[in-house]
Amino acid sequence: MANFKWTGKTRQGTMQKGVVVAKNKEEVIALLRKQNILVTSVQQAATDIKISIPGIGGRVKDKDLAVFTRQFATMIDAGLPLVQCLEILSTQTENKSLATALKDIRQDVESGATFTDALKKHPKVFNDLYVNMVAAGEAGGILDTILNRLAAYIEKAMKLKAKVKSALVYPAVIISVAVIVVAILMIWVIPIFAQMFTGMGGTLPLPTRIVVGMSYSIKANIIYMIIAIIFIIVGIRYFYKSEKGKRIIDALLLKAPVIGILIRKVAVAKFTRTMSTLLSSGVPILDGLEIVSRTAGNKVVEEALMNTRQSISEGKTIADPLGKTTVFPPMVVQMISVGEATGALDAMLSKIADFYDEEVDNAVATLTSMLEPMLMVFLGVVIGFIVIAMYLPIFGMASLIK
């Protein structure tokens, strides 16, 4: 099998071009004839050499997926054939991984596969949520509507993720800069001061002796400290990959004093938004809960949703088992109960998601306002102590000289 570039005309006289995987040129011409395309030229395409470096590239960003979904919905709504839409979008998308996936999907659809089955072959690009919603859209003949809902959902999820990142980036940058500054002082600056003070004789003040001792200790064991930090980080990541470790760490994060409130509100906003989108698209509630639990991102939330799913399969309502968990606030459970009673659960979940989007905004603002003065005080105390410890001998230099 090889790639063949072709150009041709439709019955209306419109020029088209594309790439087809086939055994030879005759097979390409036969395939295109079935699509009522008169081939004018066929050439074998050069084989691309793909170099894959682990951890670099190969990822489809949410923004690229949202743009593709929005454009795809517009084309379907305009009446363009599915294969033609995929061909156009695969050539114009800038993300190479997405373009490759779309080319494979187009070829599968041309071969007779359904769009949903073709999407399932690319789980790294299109997750369970995306595939199940497309399946519901194909079954109901409302693929363009479903794609618009998907695009809106991805865009809102991106905004939610950006809010959380904005809350964490600032303290991370401040702490990183502080660690670098303190490391430079301890490893290079303080030893110079220590040599100068030692040559003067006399007894150094206690704060100065503490800082100098720490400096010598860090300088002598810096390699072992770096290795220890690397081992700790790798160990935590390895532990987090296990079921038990993920459950323990996620539970601790939910109970954390400041960050735990933000994580809980993000979990509620994500659950209600995703569940509302799935239900309004025609996905059954049991399938929806299974999909949402897999995309929750927190083991405690995932287990709470799976327990809820189990209870619903036994004939209970969604509000009762959710109320027994410690993840979802009573207000959310009550609103879901009202939505079930009125038969408008998807609309009620959407309202809860809108409310918690604002709550996430407030939580981010609160977190930033709390962390900023705390970090400033902490850094002031640490760096101030080091500076004062170094200047104390200078203040007593006159007595040392005498």
C-alpha positions as CSV (number, residue, x, y, z in Angstrom):
1,M,0.0,0.0,0.0
2,A,1.2,3.5,-0.9
3,N,0.0,7.1,-0.9
4,F,-1.2,8.5,-4.2
5,K,-1.8,12.2,-4.9
6,W,-4.7,12.8,-7.4
7,T,-6.5,15.6,-9.1
8,G,-9.9,15.3,-10.8
9,K,-13.2,16.9,-11.6
10,T,-16.7,16.3,-10.2
11,R,-19.8,16.0,-12.5
12,Q,-20.4,19.7,-11.9
13,G,-16.9,20.5,-13.2
14,T,-15.3,21.4,-9.8
15,M,-11.6,20.7,-9.6
16,Q,-10.6,18.6,-6.5
17,K,-7.4,17.0,-5.3
18,G,-6.4,14.7,-2.4
19,V,-4.4,11.7,-1.2
20,V,-5.6,8.1,-1.3
21,V,-3.9,5.0,0.1
22,A,-4.1,2.2,-2.5
23,K,-2.0,-0.6,-4.1
24,N,-1.6,1.0,-7.5
25,K,-2.9,3.8,-9.7
26,E,-5.7,1.6,-11.2
27,E,-7.2,1.1,-7.7
28,V,-7.1,4.9,-7.1
29,I,-9.0,5.5,-10.3
30,A,-11.6,2.8,-9.4
31,L,-12.1,4.2,-5.9
32,L,-12.6,7.8,-7.3
33,R,-15.0,6.6,-10.0
34,K,-17.3,5.3,-7.3
35,Q,-17.4,8.9,-5.9
36,N,-18.3,10.2,-9.4
37,I,-14.9,11.9,-9.8
38,L,-13.1,12.0,-13.2
39,V,-9.4,11.6,-12.5
40,T,-7.1,13.8,-14.5
41,S,-3.7,12.8,-12.9
42,V,-2.4,10.3,-10.3
43,Q,1.1,10.3,-8.8
44,Q,2.6,8.3,-6.1
45,A,3.4,10.6,-3.1
46,A,6.8,10.6,-1.5
47,T,7.0,8.6,1.8
48,D,7.4,10.9,4.8
49,I,10.0,9.9,7.3
50,K,8.4,10.3,10.8
51,I,10.7,10.8,13.8
52,S,9.0,10.4,17.1
53,I,10.7,11.7,20.2
54,P,9.0,10.6,23.5
55,G,7.5,13.6,25.3
56,I,8.0,16.0,22.4
57,G,5.1,16.7,20.0
58,G,2.4,14.4,19.0
59,R,-0.2,16.1,21.2
60,V,-3.4,17.6,20.0
61,K,-4.2,20.8,22.0
62,D,-7.8,21.6,23.1
63,K,-7.7,24.7,21.0
64,D,-6.9,22.8,17.8
65,L,-9.7,20.3,18.6
66,A,-12.2,23.1,19.3
67,V,-11.4,24.9,16.1
68,F,-11.6,21.7,14.1
69,T,-15.0,20.8,15.7
70,R,-16.4,24.2,15.1
71,Q,-15.3,24.3,11.4
72,F,-16.5,20.7,10.9
73,A,-20.0,21.6,12.3
74,T,-20.2,24.6,9.9
75,M,-19.3,22.4,6.9
76,I,-21.8,19.7,7.8
77,D,-24.5,22.3,8.4
78,A,-23.7,23.7,4.9
79,G,-24.4,20.3,3.3
80,L,-20.8,19.3,2.4
81,P,-20.2,15.5,2.3
82,L,-18.5,14.0,5.3
83,V,-15.5,12.8,3.4
84,Q,-14.9,16.1,1.7
85,C,-15.1,17.9,5.0
86,L,-12.5,15.6,6.5
87,E,-10.2,16.1,3.5
88,I,-10.4,19.9,3.6
89,L,-9.8,20.1,7.3
90,S,-6.9,17.6,7.2
91,T,-5.1,19.8,4.7
92,Q,-5.7,23.1,6.5
93,T,-5.1,22.2,10.2
94,E,-1.6,23.2,11.5
95,N,-1.4,20.4,14.0
96,K,0.3,17.5,12.3
97,S,-1.0,14.8,14.7
98,L,-4.6,16.0,14.2
99,A,-4.0,16.2,10.4
100,T,-2.7,12.6,10.3
101,A,-5.6,11.3,12.4
102,L,-8.1,13.1,10.1
103,K,-6.5,11.5,7.0
104,D,-6.8,8.1,8.6
105,I,-10.4,8.7,9.5
106,R,-11.3,9.9,6.0
107,Q,-9.8,6.7,4.5
108,D,-11.8,4.6,7.0
109,V,-15.0,6.4,6.2
110,E,-14.2,6.0,2.4
111,S,-13.8,2.3,3.0
112,G,-17.3,2.0,4.5
113,A,-16.7,2.5,8.2
114,T,-19.0,4.8,10.3
115,F,-17.6,8.1,11.5
116,T,-17.9,6.9,15.1
117,D,-15.9,3.7,14.4
118,A,-13.2,5.7,12.6
119,L,-12.9,8.1,15.6
120,K,-12.5,5.2,18.1
121,K,-9.2,4.2,16.4
122,H,-7.7,7.5,17.7
123,P,-8.3,7.6,21.4
124,K,-5.4,9.9,22.1
125,V,-7.1,12.6,19.9
126,F,-10.8,11.9,20.4
127,N,-11.7,10.8,24.0
128,D,-14.8,8.7,25.1
129,L,-16.8,11.9,25.6
130,Y,-16.2,13.0,22.0
131,V,-16.8,9.6,20.4
132,N,-20.1,9.0,22.4
133,M,-21.5,12.4,21.5
134,V,-20.7,11.9,17.8
135,A,-22.3,8.4,18.0
136,A,-25.5,10.0,19.4
137,G,-25.4,12.7,16.7
138,E,-25.0,10.1,13.9
139,A,-27.8,8.0,15.3
140,G,-30.2,11.0,15.6
141,G,-29.2,12.7,12.3
142,I,-28.1,15.8,14.2
143,L,-24.3,15.6,13.8
144,D,-23.9,19.3,13.1
145,T,-25.8,20.2,16.3
146,I,-23.8,17.8,18.4
147,L,-20.5,19.1,17.0
148,N,-21.5,22.7,17.9
149,R,-22.3,21.5,21.4
150,L,-18.9,19.7,21.6
151,A,-17.0,22.8,20.4
152,A,-18.8,24.9,23.0
153,Y,-18.0,22.4,25.7
154,I,-14.3,22.2,24.7
155,E,-14.1,26.0,24.7
156,K,-15.6,26.3,28.2
157,A,-13.4,23.5,29.5
158,M,-10.4,25.4,28.2
159,K,-11.4,28.5,30.0
160,L,-11.9,26.5,33.2
161,K,-8.4,25.0,32.9
162,A,-6.9,28.4,32.2
163,K,-8.4,29.8,35.4
164,V,-6.9,27.0,37.5
165,K,-3.5,27.5,35.8
166,S,-3.6,31.2,36.4
167,A,-4.1,30.5,40.1
168,L,-1.1,28.2,40.3
169,V,1.4,29.8,37.9
170,Y,2.0,32.9,40.0
171,P,3.0,31.2,43.3
172,A,5.0,28.6,41.3
173,V,7.0,31.3,39.6
174,I,7.6,33.2,42.9
175,I,8.8,30.1,44.7
176,S,11.0,29.0,41.8
177,V,12.7,32.5,41.7
178,A,13.1,32.4,45.5
179,V,14.8,29.0,45.5
180,I,17.2,30.1,42.7
181,V,18.1,33.3,44.6
182,V,18.6,31.5,47.9
183,A,20.7,28.8,46.2
184,I,23.0,31.4,44.6
185,L,23.4,33.1,47.9
186,M,24.2,29.9,49.8
187,I,26.5,28.3,47.2
188,W,28.5,31.3,45.9
189,V,28.0,34.5,47.8
190,I,28.0,33.4,51.5
191,P,31.3,31.4,51.2
192,I,33.1,34.6,50.1
193,F,31.8,36.5,53.1
194,A,32.7,33.5,55.4
195,Q,36.3,33.6,54.2
196,M,36.5,37.3,54.8
197,F,35.1,37.0,58.3
198,T,37.4,34.1,59.2
199,G,40.5,36.2,58.4
200,M,39.4,38.9,60.8
201,G,39.3,36.6,63.9
202,G,36.9,36.8,66.7
203,T,33.6,35.0,67.3
204,L,30.9,35.4,64.7
205,P,27.3,36.1,65.8
206,L,25.0,33.1,66.1
207,P,22.8,34.0,63.1
208,T,25.9,34.3,60.9
209,R,27.3,31.0,62.2
210,I,24.0,29.3,61.4
211,V,23.9,30.7,57.8
212,V,27.5,29.9,57.1
213,G,27.1,26.3,58.5
214,M,24.0,25.8,56.2
215,S,26.0,27.2,53.3
216,Y,28.9,24.8,53.7
217,S,26.5,21.9,54.2
218,I,24.5,22.7,51.0
219,K,27.7,23.3,49.0
220,A,29.2,20.0,50.2
221,N,26.0,17.9,49.6
222,I,24.4,19.7,46.7
223,I,24.7,16.7,44.3
224,Y,23.2,14.3,46.9
225,M,20.4,16.8,47.5
226,I,19.6,17.1,43.8
227,I,19.6,13.3,43.5
228,A,17.3,13.0,46.6
229,I,14.9,15.6,45.2
230,I,14.8,13.7,41.8
231,F,14.1,10.4,43.6
232,I,11.3,12.0,45.7
233,I,9.6,13.4,42.6
234,V,9.9,10.1,40.7
235,G,8.7,8.2,43.7
236,I,5.6,10.4,44.2
237,R,4.8,10.1,40.4
238,Y,5.2,6.3,40.5
239,F,3.1,6.1,43.7
240,Y,0.4,8.3,42.1
241,K,0.1,5.9,39.1
242,S,-1.1,3.1,41.4
243,E,-4.8,2.9,42.4
244,K,-4.0,3.3,46.1
245,G,-1.6,6.1,45.7
246,K,-3.9,8.1,43.4
247,R,-6.7,7.7,45.9
248,I,-4.6,8.8,48.8
249,I,-3.0,11.9,47.1
250,D,-6.3,13.0,45.5
251,A,-8.1,12.7,48.9
252,L,-5.3,14.8,50.5
253,L,-5.6,17.4,47.8
254,L,-9.4,17.7,48.3
255,K,-8.8,18.2,52.1
256,A,-6.0,20.8,51.6
257,P,-6.8,24.1,53.4
258,V,-6.9,26.5,50.4
259,I,-6.3,24.6,47.2
260,G,-8.8,21.9,48.2
261,I,-11.8,24.3,47.9
262,L,-10.7,25.2,44.4
263,I,-10.2,21.6,43.4
264,R,-13.7,20.7,44.7
265,K,-15.4,23.5,42.8
266,V,-13.5,22.7,39.6
267,A,-14.7,19.0,40.0
268,V,-18.3,20.1,40.4
269,A,-18.1,22.5,37.5
270,K,-16.5,19.9,35.2
271,F,-19.0,17.1,36.2
272,T,-22.1,19.2,35.7
273,R,-20.9,20.7,32.4
274,T,-19.9,17.4,31.0
275,M,-23.0,15.6,32.2
276,S,-25.3,18.3,30.9
277,T,-23.7,18.2,27.4
278,L,-24.0,14.4,27.3
279,L,-27.6,14.2,28.4
280,S,-28.7,17.0,26.1
281,S,-27.0,15.1,23.2
282,G,-29.0,11.9,23.9
283,V,-26.4,9.9,25.7
284,P,-28.0,7.6,28.3
285,I,-27.4,8.6,31.9
286,L,-25.6,5.4,32.9
287,D,-23.2,5.7,29.9
288,G,-22.8,9.4,30.7
289,L,-21.8,8.8,34.3
290,E,-19.2,6.2,33.2
291,I,-17.7,8.7,30.7
292,V,-17.7,11.5,33.2
293,S,-16.1,9.4,35.9
294,R,-13.2,8.4,33.6
295,T,-12.6,12.1,32.7
296,A,-13.0,13.4,36.3
297,G,-9.2,13.7,36.9
298,N,-9.6,12.9,40.6
299,K,-9.9,9.3,42.0
300,V,-12.2,10.3,44.9
301,V,-14.6,12.0,42.5
302,E,-14.4,9.1,40.0
303,E,-15.3,6.6,42.7
304,A,-18.2,8.7,43.9
305,L,-19.6,8.9,40.4
306,M,-19.2,5.2,39.8
307,N,-21.0,4.5,43.1
308,T,-23.7,6.8,41.9
309,R,-23.9,4.9,38.6
310,Q,-24.2,1.6,40.5
311,S,-27.1,3.0,42.6
312,I,-28.9,4.3,39.6
313,S,-28.7,0.9,37.9
314,E,-30.4,-0.5,40.9
315,G,-33.4,1.8,40.5
316,K,-32.4,4.8,42.7
317,T,-32.4,8.5,41.7
318,I,-29.1,10.3,40.9
319,A,-29.6,12.8,43.8
320,D,-29.7,10.2,46.6
321,P,-26.3,8.5,46.0
322,L,-24.7,11.9,45.2
323,G,-25.9,13.2,48.5
324,K,-24.1,10.4,50.4
325,T,-20.8,11.4,49.0
326,T,-18.6,14.1,50.6
327,V,-17.6,15.6,47.2
328,F,-20.8,17.4,46.1
329,P,-22.3,20.2,48.2
330,P,-25.9,19.9,49.4
331,M,-27.0,22.8,47.2
332,V,-25.8,20.9,44.1
333,V,-27.6,17.7,45.2
334,Q,-30.8,19.6,45.9
335,M,-30.7,21.3,42.4
336,I,-30.1,18.0,40.7
337,S,-33.1,16.5,42.6
338,V,-35.3,19.3,41.4
339,G,-34.0,18.8,37.8
340,E,-34.9,15.1,38.0
341,A,-38.3,15.8,39.4
342,T,-39.1,18.3,36.6
343,G,-37.6,16.2,33.8
344,A,-35.1,19.0,33.0
345,L,-31.9,17.5,34.4
346,D,-29.7,18.6,31.6
347,A,-30.8,22.2,31.8
348,M,-30.4,22.2,35.6
349,L,-26.9,20.8,35.3
350,S,-26.0,23.5,32.9
351,K,-27.2,26.2,35.3
352,I,-25.1,24.6,38.1
353,A,-22.1,24.6,35.8
354,D,-22.6,28.3,35.0
355,F,-22.8,29.1,38.7
356,Y,-19.7,27.1,39.6
357,D,-17.8,28.7,36.7
358,E,-18.2,31.9,38.6
359,E,-17.4,30.2,41.9
360,V,-14.1,29.0,40.4
361,D,-13.4,32.6,39.4
362,N,-14.0,33.7,43.0
363,A,-11.9,30.9,44.4
364,V,-9.0,31.8,42.1
365,A,-9.2,35.4,43.1
366,T,-9.3,34.4,46.8
367,L,-6.4,32.0,46.4
368,T,-4.3,34.6,44.7
369,S,-5.1,37.3,47.2
370,M,-4.2,34.9,50.1
371,L,-1.0,33.4,48.6
372,E,0.5,36.7,47.5
373,P,1.0,38.3,51.0
374,M,1.9,34.9,52.5
375,L,4.6,34.4,49.9
376,M,5.9,37.9,50.3
377,V,6.2,37.5,54.1
378,F,7.9,34.1,53.8
379,L,10.4,35.3,51.2
380,G,11.0,38.5,53.2
381,V,11.7,36.5,56.4
382,V,14.1,34.0,54.7
383,I,16.1,36.4,52.5
384,G,16.0,39.0,55.3
385,F,17.5,36.6,57.8
386,I,20.3,35.7,55.4
387,V,21.1,39.4,54.7
388,I,21.0,40.4,58.3
389,A,23.2,37.4,59.3
390,M,25.8,38.5,56.8
391,Y,25.8,42.2,57.8
392,L,25.9,41.6,61.6
393,P,29.8,40.9,61.5
394,I,30.2,44.1,59.4
395,F,28.4,46.1,62.0
396,G,30.8,44.7,64.6
397,M,33.9,45.1,62.4
398,A,35.1,48.2,64.3
399,S,35.4,46.2,67.5
400,L,37.1,43.4,65.7
401,I,39.7,45.7,64.3
402,K,40.4,47.2,67.8
